[in-house]
Amino acid sequence: MALTPHPDLSSQVPPRTDDAIDDAALERVMREVPSGALALSLLTVGLLLLAWFLMYAFVFLPRGMVG
């Protein structure tokens, strides 16, 4: 049984005219997106540091000095 390739339908679809993005909307979105990414990265790093500190305080310190 031979497989027939599917035609690329994306090349047959005409572009829509209402998909245009005006410059003001694009600038507004690009101003909001980096601040959200920064907040997410700060939250992630903060949780990582908190987990490290809790592990240090409750696992390593109670065991005492090595040696």
C-alpha angles and dihedrals in degrees: 000000000000121000116227117211117243115243117249100254094183091073091055096055113093116229115260118238095211092063092081115124117213118223095244093056092046092050091048092052093046089051092053101041100062092051090054091049090049092050091049093049092047091050091049094048091045092053090047092052091046091052091049092050093048091050091048093048098044103031111028103032096052091053091062130212122337116239 
